[in-house]
Amino acid sequence: MRFPAATSRTTVLLAALLATLALLAGCAGKETRDMKSGADQLYERAQAAMESSNYRNAISYYEALTARFPFSNQAKQAQLDLIYCYYKNGERESAIDAANQFERENPTHPRVDYALYMRGLATFTGESNALTRFFRVDPARRPLDRALESFSAFSQLVQRYPGSIYAPDARQRMVFLRNRLAEHENYVARYYYTRGAYLAAISRAQFAVESYSGAPAVADSLRIIIDSYRALGMADLAEDSRRVLAASFPAAAEQQASEEARPWYRFW
């Protein structure tokens, strides 16, 4: 017996649909069985997913583990691994929240240094930001909230756990952040200076000098102070600031002197 061509195509499509539904049901059943596993099994699957860089799946397993077995031995490590997986999966806010939660719930845990480090890392805004480079955004103009949070987390880590394996990297990032914060103060100080608010410019630049001593950007802070005092006709205070600049940043002082010695009518 021969069937019409349309009937044959319908049969083939129906068979394919049934096969797809069976496959999806099998996958869903496997996932359900996975999530109903014990703490050991969930942790092993989460570890395997994390090690293969499948952070989304790892997050699902870790979240199931911490929700179903909150008092298990695996739950504490799962909380720490969750911070890392959130961070690697681009979920910075979730990583910060998870780090804060771990610190609150485990203030004496030996791995609090790791939670602090990851919190600092998740809020760290470095020059590697691709959008910043592409659009040529001046980092000094960006809001400081994240930089301050990151600096605070790294500072707590260094002070509380100076011997931590994460402390050296935290110190290096703090150096960058100190300069970043000083640059922002200089940006605001220059804004005041260009508008003739010289006292406000001095105040803001002086804050940078006192708060971020040693940061490279402090040299620019001192130059703003010198220029502002001169604009106000306070030559003695300008000279005092120039001596501080020469003692702390000789190269910057030489550049300042060179620019001052250049005749006003030369444009090269």
N, C-alpha and C positions, 0 to 999 in steps of 0.2 A: 504494500500500500504506500502511495506517495502522498506527502503532506505539502500544502502550499508553501512557497518560499517565506511568506510573512510569518506563518506558524513556526517554521524552523528558527527564524531569527528571534521570535518571542521566546522560544524554549531556551535558546542559548543565553539570551539576556537574563532570563529568570534564573538559570543555573548559576550564572556569574554573580548575580545579586545574592543568592542564597550562600554561595561560597564566601563572599565578602562579609556578610552578616555573621557567618560562623566564625570567621577569622577574628572579627572585632569582638565577638562574644568571648572567644578564647582569650584574647588579650586583656579584655576587661576582667575576666575571671581570674587571670594570672595576677593582675594588678591588685584585685581585691584580696586574693590569697596572700600576696606579698604584704599588704598593709595589715593583715590579721596575724602576721607572724609574731614571734616573741621578740624580746629586746635584743637578744644576740643576733637573730637573723636580720632584723631591721638595721642594726648597726653595721653588720657585714655588707649588706646591700648598699647602704649609704656610703660606706667607705669605698666600695668598688666603683660606684658612680662618681664619687669625688675624684678618685685617682685617675679615672678615664676622662676627667674634665666635663662630665655630664652633670653640671652643677644644678640644673633644674630638677633632675630626678633625685639627686642627693638631698636637696632641700626638702622634697616631699617625704623622703624616708626619715630624715632627721626630725622634721616637724611631727611626723606620726609617732616617732619614738619618744620625743619629749612630752607629747600630749598624753600618750597611753601609759608610759612608764616613767613618770617624772622623778621618782625616787630611786630609780635603778642606777647601778654603777655607770652604765653606758650614757645616762642622760647628761651628766656633767660634761663629758667629753663631746657629746653631741651638741651641746649649747655652744661650745667653743668652735666646733667644726661648722656650725651654722653661720657664725659670724664670718668665717672665711668664705663659705660658699655664697652667702649674700653678696659679699664684696666682689668676688670673682664673677658673679652673675650680673654685676652692674646695679645691684639693689643697695645703693649706699645708705639710704635712710634706714632700711631694715637692718643692715649691718651695725649702724650706730645704735639703734634701739636694742638689738640683741646684746651688744657689748655693754651698754648701760645696765641692762637687766642682769647680766651675769655679775657685774661689779656689785650691784645692790644686793643680790641674793647670796653672793659668796665673797664677802669682804676680806676674808682671811685665806682664801683659796690660793695655792701656790702659782696658779696660772693667771692671776689677775693682771700681771704684767703684760701678758699676751692680749687680754681684752683691752687694756689701755692703748697698747700699740696699734691694734686694729682700729680702735675708735679714732685715734689720731690719723691713721692712714686713710680712713674713709672720709675724713673731713679735710684732708690735705689737698690743697689746690696748687699744683706746681706749674712750671712753664711748659710741661709736656702736653698741655691741653691743645688738641688739634684745632679746635674752633678759635681759640685765642690767637694761635699763630696765623691761621688762615685770614681772619678778619683784622689782624694787626691791632688787637686790643691791648692797651696799656694795662698791665696787671695792677698798677698803682691806683687805677680808677675803679677797680672792682670793689664790691662791699667786703668788709673785713670780718664779718660774722664767722665764716668758716675758718678763716686763717687763725682767728683768736681761739676758736674751739680746738682746732688741731694743735696749736701751740700749748694750750692748757693740758690736753691729754698727754702729749709728749713730755711736758714739764713734770707732770705728776709721776709718770713712768720713771724718769731720770732721778727724781728726788726720792721716790719710795723704793725703787729697785735699781740702784746704781750699778749692780753687778749683773743685771739681766742681759741676755744675749741680744735683746732688742734695743738696749740703751745706746750703743754706738750709732746706729742708724737714726734713732730718735734725736740724738744730739745734732747730727748733720742736718736733719730736716728743721730743727729749731733754729739753726744758723740761717737757713734760707728764709724761714718765716719771720725772724727778727728783722731781716733786711726788707722783706716784703712789707711789714708793718711800718717800718721807718719810711719807706718810699711813699706809702699812702699819706703819712703825716706831711711829707715834703710836698706832695701834690696839693694838699689843702693849703699849706703855707704859701706856695707859689700863687695859688688862686687869690689869697688875700693880698699878696705883694703886688700883683699886677693891677689890683684895684685900689692901690694906695692905702690899704689897711695895714700899715707897717707894724703896729703894735700886735695885732692879731697874728700876723705872719711870724713875728719873733716868738710869740707865745707858743704857737703850734710847732715851730721848728725846735724850740728849746725843749718841748715835751719829748720830741724824737731823740734829742741828744741825751736826755736824762733817762729815758725808758729803754733805749736800744743802744746803749753805749758799746762801741766797738764794731757795730754794723757798718759796712761800706757806705750805705746811704747817709750815714751821719755826716760825712764830709760835705754833702750837698746841703744838709740841714745847717751846718755852720756857715756856709757861703750865703744862704738865705738870710741868716741872722746878720752877717757882716753888711750885706747890701741894704738890709732894712735899717740898721743903725745909721748907715751913711745917708740914706734917704731922709732920715729924721734929723740929720745934722749932729749926731752923737758920735763924733770921731774917736773919742777915747774908748768907748764901749766897742766900737767897730774894731779898733786896734787890738783890744783884749781878745776878742773873738778870733781875730786873724792869728794871734799867737797860739791860741788853742788849736786852730786848724793846722798850723805849721808843725806843732809838736805831735799831733795825733795822725795827721795825713799829709806828710811832706809833699807828695806828688800833687795832691789837690791844691795845696798852698802855692806851689810853683805855677800851676795852671792859672790860678786866680791872679797871681802877680803878673803873669804874661798877658792875660787879657786886659788887665788894668793899664799896662804899659803901652798897649797898642793905640796909636793915634785914632781919634774919633773919625777922621776923614778917610781912613783906609777901610776898604771893604773886601780885602782878601787876606 
